[in-house]
Every structure is written in structure tokens, then in C-alpha cells.
Amino acid sequence: MTANWSIERRLARLRGSNGKFSLLAADHGLTFGEVPGLESINDIVTTARIAAVSGVVTNYGTLQAMPADIPAGLIMQTYGGLRDATGTGIKHRLYAPSQLGHLAIDGIAIELNLATSAESVNSRLELIASSTLEAHRIGLPVLAMLNQLGDREPAAALLASARIAQELGADIIKVGIDQRLGTISMNERRELRNHIRHLPPLVLAGGPTTEDLYFKLELAADLGFSGACVGRHLFSSHDVAQSAVRIFGTEALTDGRPSNP
């Protein structure tokens, strides 16, 4: 059994029945503290079950308390940091993949904010590259969570940011979409779609609940994204099942069981 086989098997487990990645981002507690909808481990598990997600991204402390029968793949967040005065903050590596061999996880998540200075980004590249290499050695796929380059037009920023993650060895890339991409010409959209086709799978970042996620989801689907990784739009929703259907385009659970068993 090779590491590549293990990576492919875990990636297959993180995909839903429709072939897309339907990921619940539940790693907000370390950065934001108490978050509505994530007050307890049970809240995360309940949301995962109701939304019928294919994977959950969470931190080590939460991961340890997860029930063994949670019906989703598990991606451990290995980066973190407290929120600063700007509301964001720089994420630092907390765990090396070589420390995680005892955990029954399906992948790791790393974070890189490309919108900061080149000096700040460059100072973190070595650890990120090391994490990716270590993860692949033990058969774990890597989800790279990106804040895009801020000094380029939307299409160029998306492609350059995703290419950086690809060069670092990411297997899945979580990235946002600038709504201005909805105004580009059909030829530009076709060209962008063709570039995305040659990248690792892109999943749309949910972002704050103040943003129009559904417009971005339609745009991401048209551009060839391979799913979404969404947190606050799901676990803060008044109707998780309905939100999951709209976000992931899959049949959600209504009471912990498939609606059409």
C-alpha cells in the first residue's frame, strides 16, 4: 500500500455521493471563541448529520471529542491563531503532521494569508511546504485554505493564489470568489474555467454570513469548482437542512436519517 493510494482513498472518502466536496468548516472556535451554532461538540455533530456533509474541518480538541460514528470524513486544522484588531490575524502552525499518526483523520488543513506582505508570506512558506511533505509521506491529503493575493484583478488573483497552493502540494484548495468575476465576459469566463480545470480541486470558502454566498456558489459552479467548505452559513442557520440543500445541492437529512431511506 503506497502513500499515494492512501491519499486517493481518503480524498474519495471526503467527496460526497455527487462527487463534490461538501465540507463543514467547524474550526472557528480557536480564532473567534464562542460562536453561535458551535457552542458544543453536539452542535457540530448535529449540523454534520443534518447537513449530510462529506467532511468536517475542526481543531484537535474538538476532534478528540467527536463520536466514532460521525458520518463524515475528518480534516484536522493544523494552523490557528487568535483574532487581532483587524478581525483576522495571522495563523501559525500548531501541529506537524508527523505528530498525528495516532488520529483516525482523513486529511489536514493548512492556512496561508496571501493578502499580507511578501515578507510575511515568505516567512511561512517553509513550514507549509514541510507540512505538506510530511502529510503526504504518511498518506494524508492536504486542504490549503487561502486568503487571495490582494494586488491583482479578481481572475488573476484567484489563479495565482491557487497556483501557489498547487506548487506547495495542496490536494484541495479552499478559496473565496470575488463577486466582480460575475461581470467578466463569456470568453474570459471560458478561459478562467479552462485554467481551473488544470488545478487541484477548488472548494468555495463560505465567508461571513453578511456576504451573498448563493451568488458565489452559482459562480463557483459555473467556473468548475469542486464543492464548498462552509461554516457560519450552515451552523448559524435557522434551517440547516434547507441551507445544506441550497449550498451543496444534495439531499440533506431531516432528523439524523436520510429523508428517502
Wavefront OBJ file of the C-alpha trace (Angstrom):
o trace
v 0.000 0.000 0.000
v 1.553 3.316 -1.063
v 1.115 6.789 0.413
v -0.455 7.898 -2.880
v -3.058 5.132 -2.613
v -3.852 6.249 0.937
v -4.215 9.863 -0.185
v -6.562 8.929 -3.029
v -8.639 6.715 -0.739
v -9.024 9.493 1.813
v -9.873 12.047 -0.868
v -12.567 9.691 -2.151
v -13.965 9.469 1.377
v -14.099 13.266 1.601
v -16.203 13.517 -1.562
v -19.967 13.249 -1.407
v -22.070 10.854 -3.459
v -22.294 13.538 -6.154
v -18.504 13.609 -6.500
v -18.220 17.044 -4.868
v -16.612 18.099 -1.599
v -19.334 19.124 0.862
v -17.262 20.301 3.807
v -18.381 21.796 7.117
v -15.838 24.288 8.478
v -16.068 23.985 12.259
v -12.655 25.341 13.231
v -13.755 28.859 14.193
v -13.602 28.466 17.994
v -9.858 28.962 18.320
v -9.945 32.257 16.421
v -13.310 33.698 17.452
v -14.037 31.993 20.773
v -17.721 31.228 21.380
v -19.543 31.118 18.035
v -23.345 30.789 17.682
v -24.104 27.285 16.490
v -20.806 25.864 17.771
v -21.450 26.030 21.499
v -20.842 22.302 21.972
v -19.452 19.225 20.236
v -23.032 18.010 19.904
v -23.870 21.122 17.882
v -21.131 20.280 15.371
v -22.142 16.624 15.140
v -25.827 17.534 14.766
v -25.067 20.027 11.985
v -22.860 17.475 10.225
v -25.610 14.856 10.378
v -28.447 17.156 9.329
v -26.445 18.726 6.503
v -25.164 15.314 5.352
v -21.717 16.797 4.772
v -18.933 14.662 3.352
v -16.279 16.086 5.675
v -15.734 18.246 8.762
v -12.768 20.574 9.328
v -12.089 21.041 13.025
v -9.422 21.562 15.663
v -7.660 18.917 17.734
v -9.628 19.482 20.941
v -12.961 19.120 19.159
v -11.702 16.202 17.096
v -10.855 14.245 20.242
v -14.412 14.569 21.477
v -16.077 13.519 18.219
v -18.135 10.310 18.346
v -16.607 7.409 16.455
v -19.698 7.020 14.289
v -19.826 10.582 12.908
v -20.946 10.086 9.292
v -18.320 12.283 7.661
v -14.615 12.399 6.939
v -12.475 14.367 9.370
v -9.906 17.006 8.447
v -7.788 18.325 11.298
v -6.901 22.007 11.267
v -3.160 22.246 11.968
v -2.981 26.045 11.842
v -4.519 28.617 14.137
v -4.266 31.979 15.835
v -6.323 34.450 17.790
v -8.168 37.260 16.052
v -6.352 40.603 16.056
v -7.626 44.198 15.941
v -8.330 43.904 12.213
v -10.660 40.952 12.814
v -8.383 38.444 11.091
v -4.944 37.655 12.487
v -2.034 35.554 11.249
v -2.370 31.785 11.523
v 0.609 29.812 12.802
v 1.395 26.119 12.563
v 0.258 24.360 15.724
v 0.891 20.715 14.820
v 3.233 18.872 12.492
v 1.613 16.025 10.528
v 4.182 13.596 11.949
v 2.516 14.135 15.364
v -0.886 12.993 14.109
v -0.316 9.373 13.193
v -2.451 8.137 16.117
v -5.532 10.004 14.883
v -8.120 8.470 12.546
v -8.273 11.516 10.295
v -8.770 11.837 6.546
v -6.629 14.900 5.959
v -5.078 18.032 7.411
v -5.774 21.708 6.797
v -3.149 24.424 6.465
v -3.702 28.181 6.166
v -1.885 30.880 4.228
v -2.882 34.524 4.017
v -1.500 35.758 0.702
v -3.038 39.200 1.233
v -0.289 40.135 3.709
v 3.207 41.357 2.855
v 5.555 39.214 0.770
v 7.913 39.101 3.752
v 5.171 37.691 5.995
v 4.125 35.114 3.391
v 7.700 34.045 2.654
v 8.422 33.527 6.349
v 5.675 30.876 6.466
v 6.294 29.010 3.227
v 8.931 26.665 4.628
v 6.657 25.340 7.385
v 3.752 24.957 4.969
v 5.917 23.081 2.481
v 7.203 20.895 5.311
v 3.659 20.151 6.491
v 2.567 19.122 3.004
v 5.554 16.860 2.520
v 5.115 15.226 5.934
v 1.392 14.733 5.382
v 1.932 13.057 2.032
v 4.586 10.761 3.480
v 2.013 9.317 5.867
v -0.794 9.246 3.296
v -2.783 12.308 4.374
v -4.220 14.746 1.807
v -3.799 18.477 2.418
v -6.548 21.107 2.305
v -4.963 24.527 1.751
v -7.078 27.438 2.974
v -6.093 30.649 1.198
v -6.668 34.351 1.527
v -6.004 35.554 -2.013
v -3.331 37.933 -3.245
v -4.692 41.427 -2.869
v -2.723 43.296 -5.529
v -4.292 41.822 -8.702
v -7.531 41.780 -10.634
v -10.003 39.116 -9.407
v -9.329 36.441 -12.047
v -5.558 36.865 -11.841
v -5.653 36.835 -8.036
v -7.702 33.627 -7.973
v -5.461 31.781 -10.427
v -2.169 32.977 -8.939
v -3.266 32.151 -5.399
v -4.475 28.683 -6.366
v -1.275 28.066 -8.331
v 0.800 28.898 -5.245
v -1.154 26.290 -3.267
v -0.704 23.794 -6.093
v 3.052 24.365 -6.133
v 3.134 23.769 -2.378
v 1.488 20.387 -2.946
v -2.104 21.012 -1.840
v -4.654 18.327 -2.770
v -7.726 20.554 -2.212
v -7.729 24.351 -2.256
v -10.256 26.396 -0.298
v -10.549 29.900 -1.681
v -13.083 32.696 -1.919
v -14.520 34.284 -5.021
v -14.633 37.992 -5.783
v -18.163 38.892 -6.887
v -16.694 41.031 -9.677
v -15.957 37.779 -11.518
v -19.671 37.691 -12.243
v -19.230 40.624 -14.626
v -16.444 39.217 -16.817
v -17.156 38.319 -20.452
v -18.065 34.824 -21.609
v -14.652 34.474 -23.272
v -12.879 35.481 -20.067
v -15.035 33.095 -18.076
v -14.288 30.268 -20.516
v -10.565 30.952 -20.235
v -10.740 31.047 -16.425
v -12.695 27.788 -16.385
v -10.039 26.151 -18.542
v -7.269 27.236 -16.149
v -9.207 25.949 -13.126
v -9.608 22.578 -14.821
v -5.830 22.076 -14.573
v -5.633 22.911 -10.865
v -6.277 20.648 -7.855
v -9.961 20.694 -6.815
v -11.106 24.145 -5.687
v -13.740 24.466 -2.970
v -15.505 27.731 -2.264
v -14.911 29.378 1.119
v -18.187 30.292 2.804
v -17.070 33.536 4.417
v -19.117 35.799 6.719
v -22.901 35.475 6.767
v -23.123 39.096 5.596
v -21.928 38.039 2.138
v -24.149 36.686 -0.652
v -22.982 33.085 -0.578
v -25.546 31.800 -3.056
v -24.453 34.120 -5.851
v -20.868 32.990 -5.248
v -21.924 29.336 -5.261
v -23.554 29.734 -8.673
v -20.443 31.472 -9.965
v -18.142 28.823 -8.484
v -20.182 26.012 -10.035
v -20.030 27.710 -13.428
v -16.257 28.088 -13.143
v -15.752 24.414 -12.321
v -15.226 24.433 -8.562
v -15.433 21.013 -6.919
v -17.576 21.914 -3.931
v -17.657 24.205 -0.928
v -16.264 24.442 2.589
v -18.834 26.363 4.613
v -19.209 27.084 8.314
v -21.227 30.045 9.579
v -23.788 29.897 6.756
v -24.611 26.374 7.943
v -24.223 26.121 11.704
v -25.743 29.589 12.291
v -28.698 28.841 10.010
v -32.246 28.582 11.350
v -32.855 25.691 8.932
v -29.664 23.676 8.490
v -31.273 21.082 6.221
v -32.620 23.667 3.783
v -29.377 25.638 3.821
v -27.407 22.451 3.104
v -29.584 21.672 0.091
v -29.007 25.163 -1.283
v -25.273 25.158 -0.532
v -24.266 21.660 -1.510
v -27.056 20.691 -3.889
v -27.514 17.384 -2.108
v -30.410 15.886 -0.222
v -29.903 16.742 3.424
v -31.075 14.792 6.446
v -34.070 15.977 8.362
v -33.783 14.036 11.617
v -30.484 12.198 11.501
v -31.710 9.727 8.868
v -31.919 10.032 5.093
v -35.201 11.596 4.026
v -35.677 8.784 1.485
v -34.159 5.704 3.128
l 1 2 3 4 5 6 7 8 9 10 11 12 13 14 15 16 17 18 19 20 21 22 23 24 25 26 27 28 29 30 31 32 33 34 35 36 37 38 39 40 41 42 43 44 45 46 47 48 49 50 51 52 53 54 55 56 57 58 59 60 61 62 63 64 65 66 67 68 69 70 71 72 73 74 75 76 77 78 79 80 81 82 83 84 85 86 87 88 89 90 91 92 93 94 95 96 97 98 99 100 101 102 103 104 105 106 107 108 109 110 111 112 113 114 115 116 117 118 119 120 121 122 123 124 125 126 127 128 129 130 131 132 133 134 135 136 137 138 139 140 141 142 143 144 145 146 147 148 149 150 151 152 153 154 155 156 157 158 159 160 161 162 163 164 165 166 167 168 169 170 171 172 173 174 175 176 177 178 179 180 181 182 183 184 185 186 187 188 189 190 191 192 193 194 195 196 197 198 199 200 201 202 203 204 205 206 207 208 209 210 211 212 213 214 215 216 217 218 219 220 221 222 223 224 225 226 227 228 229 230 231 232 233 234 235 236 237 238 239 240 241 242 243 244 245 246 247 248 249 250 251 252 253 254 255 256 257 258 259 260 261
